[in-house]
Amino acid sequence: MTADRRRVELRAGASLLASAGADLGCGEEPGVRVLPDGRLWLADVGAAVSAAEIYRAARAVLAAQLDAMAQVSGQSVEEVTFGWLVGLQMDDVLAALDAEPEADAA
């Protein structure tokens, strides 16, 4: 990975973190807009990023979070990861069950 590419991913990760914090009431939501070429302009970090760069940045942010959760909890990264995945899968199942009555009513 080139230094420029890594820098763009770090900026995208910072913007993702700021956005997530804003969603939880910490700070203001950064400005984001879609450019004509399909990339996103992240106003808070002054960078245009592709979907692939956002994906890699999100993975890095989540990996850091999983590692921190494992260290704080005394569990392995595997235990934290699988626990979180089970929770997300359960949320998906419950959302699907909630949506079924609406489909039946139509």
C-alpha positions in Angstrom: 0.0 0.0 0.0 1.3 3.4 -0.9 1.7 6.2 1.6 -0.9 8.3 -0.2 -3.4 5.5 -0.2 -2.8 4.8 3.5 -3.3 8.5 4.3 -6.6 8.6 2.4 -7.8 5.6 4.3 -6.7 7.1 7.6 -8.7 10.3 6.7 -11.7 8.2 5.7 -11.5 6.3 9.0 -11.3 9.6 10.9 -14.4 10.8 9.1 -16.3 7.6 9.8 -15.4 7.9 13.5 -16.5 11.5 13.6 -19.8 10.6 11.9 -20.5 7.7 14.3 -19.7 10.0 17.2 -22.1 12.6 15.9 -24.8 9.9 15.6 -24.3 9.3 19.3 -24.5 13.0 20.2 -20.7 13.7 20.3 -19.8 16.6 18.0 -21.3 17.6 14.7 -21.9 15.4 11.7 -19.2 16.0 9.0 -20.3 17.1 5.6 -20.3 14.4 2.9 -21.3 14.7 -0.7 -21.2 12.5 -3.8 -18.9 13.7 -6.6 -19.7 13.3 -10.3 -17.2 10.5 -10.6 -19.0 8.5 -7.7 -16.4 9.2 -5.0 -17.4 10.8 -1.7 -16.1 14.2 -0.7 -15.4 14.2 3.1 -15.5 17.9 4.0 -14.1 17.4 7.5 -10.8 15.9 6.3 -10.7 17.5 2.8 -10.5 14.2 0.9 -12.2 12.5 -2.0 -12.5 8.8 -1.4 -13.7 5.7 -3.3 -16.1 3.1 -1.9 -13.2 0.7 -1.6 -11.2 3.2 0.5 -14.2 3.7 2.8 -14.6 0.0 3.1 -11.0 -0.5 4.0 -11.1 2.4 6.5 -14.3 1.0 8.1 -12.6 -2.4 8.5 -9.6 -0.8 10.2 -11.8 1.2 12.6 -13.8 -1.9 13.4 -10.6 -4.0 13.9 -9.3 -1.4 16.3 -12.6 -1.5 18.2 -12.6 -5.3 18.3 -9.0 -5.3 19.6 -9.8 -2.7 22.3 -13.0 -4.6 23.4 -11.0 -7.8 23.7 -8.3 -6.1 25.8 -10.8 -4.5 28.1 -13.0 -7.6 28.5 -10.1 -10.1 28.8 -11.7 -12.1 26.0 -10.0 -13.2 22.8 -10.6 -11.2 19.6 -12.3 -14.3 18.3 -14.8 -14.4 21.3 -15.6 -10.7 20.9 -16.0 -10.9 17.1 -18.2 -14.0 17.2 -20.3 -12.5 20.1 -20.8 -9.3 18.1 -21.7 -11.3 14.9 -24.3 -13.4 16.8 -25.9 -10.2 18.0 -26.0 -8.7 14.6 -27.4 -11.9 13.1 -30.1 -12.0 15.8 -31.0 -8.4 15.1 -31.4 -9.4 11.4 -33.6 -12.3 12.2 -35.8 -10.2 14.5 -36.1 -7.4 11.8 -37.2 -10.0 9.3 -39.8 -11.4 11.7 -41.1 -7.9 12.4 -41.4 -7.2 8.6 -43.4 -10.4 7.9 -46.7 -9.2 9.3 -46.5 -6.1 7.1 -46.0 -8.3 4.1 -49.0 -10.5 5.1 -51.2 -7.5 5.6 -50.7 -6.4 2.0 
